[in-house]
Each structure stands twice: as C-alpha cells, then as structure tokens.
Amino acid sequence: MVTLCIPARLASTRLPRKVVLDLGGKPVVQHVWERARQVRQADRVVLLTDSEEVAGIARGFGAEVLMTDPACPSGTARMASVIDQLPGEFFLNVQGDEPFIQPELLDGLITRWKETRCPLVTAVSRIATAERLHAASVVKVVRAENGAAIYFSRSPIPHLRGVDPAEWVARRDYWVHIGVYGYDRATLAGYAQLTPTELEATESLEQLRFLAHGQTFQTVVTDYHPVAIDTPEDLEVARKMV
C-alpha cells in the first residue's frame, strides 16, 4: 500500500497563510490535493496539518486530514510523528505549496521504489543555465552511475576543474533537486531516532540527515520544474498559470 501525504501549515514566514490563499477560485492546497488524487499507484491521500483552519478547509473539499504537532520542524518530521496512524509500505511527501506538481512524476517515484526497493526516493531535473547552477537557492545533486544521490549542496557541484564556471552547464549534466520525497516504512518510522547532523546544519538541507547517517536515495529524472509559492510574486506567477 502507498500513502501520499501533503504536509500543510499556515505559519510560513515569507508568505503567511499561503496554503489557503486563492488560486483560480480554490485554495492553493486544494490544487495539490486534486493532483495527488490523480496518482494511479497511490492508495490513500492524507493531508497533515497543525491548523484547525487548514483542516476545516481541507475537509470541506473532501480531503482526509490528520492533525499533527505544531512543533514539527519539517514535512518529514510531521509524517514521522503520525506514522502509527498511516498504513502502508511506502509514503510520498508532497508539499502543500506545489499546486502544479505532476501526478506522472509522483507515479514515477513509486515505480522507482518498486523497482529498487531503495529506502528513499527523490527527483532531479537538468540545470540549463549557469545562473541557476551558481544560485545558492538552487539545491544541486551529484548522482552515481546507478542513479543514487551521492550528495546534495547549495554549491555548484561537481567542480569542473580548468573550465570557466560560466561554461560548466555546457560541458556536463548538472542536476537540481526537486523537493518531493518517498520513504519506505522503516525509514520514515526511524526518522525520529536520527540525530541532526553537521552537514544538515551547514547546508540547511534536511535530506542530508539521511545521507550523513548512511542511508541512500535513488533519483528519478524529470522535466518538471517546481512552481512553489513562497512569495507574493510567486503567487502572482501561479495565478497567471491557472
């Protein structure tokens, strides 16, 4: 059984209440839920929140809701905190501010898990410009020959020695991390026992906690480029897309 979870909270810093803001006549999180419901291999879709307001809105459009602790620092922690209430062998984490997430990508993550039984699965897309490669806000991934993620970083990796950095993207493939995750049950259930790590704190990337504790991600290549809603400007862009 596969359960797809949508962590959604009101207390966002750059754009308060973003998951319930209007986007084409529906709250942002409803768009995420409707796309999640199109994932063919997902048996259950559950919205996780610490807000009674979000819960009420979500139940109004038909979503199943589980309440979580406001102290949960991340979507992964929110999912792990209610693992005893979530049936299934594999769990997808889709953020509540991704209204254009592709159901096909999420099905691809499930398929990759079924093929490899890797405990962690995530997605990557090719970086096309030097500007994105060198932007600290863009998380880069180095992949092994078998598709496993070797490292995630805000720095442009790998370093291409002896080549002008402006030319790097023309010389080899560079990968951006797409922030959707899949976990098998044992990995998600064990998350609370994984202590925070120096790498995670240094890069401010929660996925490095798994790597630093010796766990492995498989990656799925996609052409999807996220349109997450983090700022008022992002919301205006999204409104032009619906």
Secondary structure as GFF3:
##gff-version 3
##sequence-region A 1 242
A	DSSP	beta_strand	2	7	.	.	.	ID=ss1
A	DSSP	three_ten_helix	18	20	.	.	.	ID=ss2
A	DSSP	beta_strand	22	23	.	.	.	ID=ss3
A	DSSP	beta_strand	26	27	.	.	.	ID=ss4
A	DSSP	alpha_helix	28	36	.	.	.	ID=ss5
A	DSSP	beta_strand	44	49	.	.	.	ID=ss6
A	DSSP	alpha_helix	52	60	.	.	.	ID=ss7
A	DSSP	beta_strand	64	67	.	.	.	ID=ss8
A	DSSP	alpha_helix	75	81	.	.	.	ID=ss9
A	DSSP	three_ten_helix	83	85	.	.	.	ID=ss10
A	DSSP	beta_strand	90	93	.	.	.	ID=ss11
A	DSSP	alpha_helix	103	116	.	.	.	ID=ss12
A	DSSP	beta_strand	120	126	.	.	.	ID=ss13
A	DSSP	alpha_helix	130	133	.	.	.	ID=ss14
A	DSSP	beta_strand	140	143	.	.	.	ID=ss15
A	DSSP	beta_strand	149	153	.	.	.	ID=ss16
A	DSSP	three_ten_helix	165	167	.	.	.	ID=ss17
A	DSSP	alpha_helix	168	171	.	.	.	ID=ss18
A	DSSP	beta_strand	175	184	.	.	.	ID=ss19
A	DSSP	alpha_helix	185	189	.	.	.	ID=ss20
A	DSSP	three_ten_helix	191	193	.	.	.	ID=ss21
A	DSSP	alpha_helix	198	203	.	.	.	ID=ss22
A	DSSP	alpha_helix	207	212	.	.	.	ID=ss23
A	DSSP	beta_strand	217	221	.	.	.	ID=ss24
A	DSSP	alpha_helix	232	239	.	.	.	ID=ss25
###
